[in-house]
């Protein structure tokens, strides 16, 4: 595995609540008798999220989006790089600092059913972060907090004694959001929170997340496949491909002026409700399949599917650089 060579004297950017620097997450894969190879799920990813901002993270399945979210929360121990939260580096050796980070940063999982304990009542599920962090002194205070959280996410206090299987998918996701809010966090990683829900329920959950953000000053990392949803809720959007970040820009800028060939292909696949505009638009269809993360192509990982690839693309990994104010891209051709 790669050694963590990140400099300890790095000064984090004060404008970011969360800053991820050269994050790496490699998983050892057994390839034979006593032989392993690293699967580079996340390979040198850097970005920052300002307080009160929503950063959307998109890309096709297997690109490493979810792994980024779980690694920056230290649900997976990073192979390399560093995570800074509110100006302080997160370090597993600092037990008090890690406990405080766990309270202030939470996650909403993709599957609202498998992420809820079927043997616990809804009230106990929501109260678990409260109990872990000792946020309520009395049973009455704990009970009041559970009821408050249920009402915040659009459920009634009477439902606290029920179990997860008694709720619909949208209601279960609301329970997951209430659990994430229980520790009064500042950052929430939303790991495809609406992908398993019906479209009408998706709109309700998205609107609720926006209302909670405005009311509580929350900061989101919003991971999703649906670019329409991401554009609606995000201030900025980052695009990942095969473990690396290939583009980052303001939401409208990326949607209207994507620079990386992969981003252009993703944007062209977004359905357009106007039939005339849809017929006039040109769909960019990529050739070939996504390479295995165990055998990432040399140089630019996207070059095997890119219509503009050159010999230079096979020899050198493109630098993730700012080509316009606030617009970053990793492409040799764009950077010229």
Secondary structure, 3 states (H helix, E strand, C coil): CCCCCCCCCCCCCCCEEEEEEEEEEEEEEEEECCEEEEEEEEEEEEEEEECCCEEEEECCCCCCHHHHHHHHCCCCCCCEEEEEECCEECCCCCHHHHHHHHHHEEEECCCCCCCCCCCCEHHHHHHHHHHHCCCCCCHHHHHHHHHHHHHHCCCCHHHHHCEHHHCCHHHHHHHHHHHHHCCCCCEEEEECCCCCCCHHHHHHHHHHHHHHHHHHCCEEEEECCCHHHHHHHCCEEEEEECCEEEEEEEHHHHHHCCCCHHHHHHHHCCCCCCHHHHHHCCCCCCCCCCCCCCCCCCCCCCCCCCCCCCHHHHHCCCCCEEEECCEEECCHHHHC
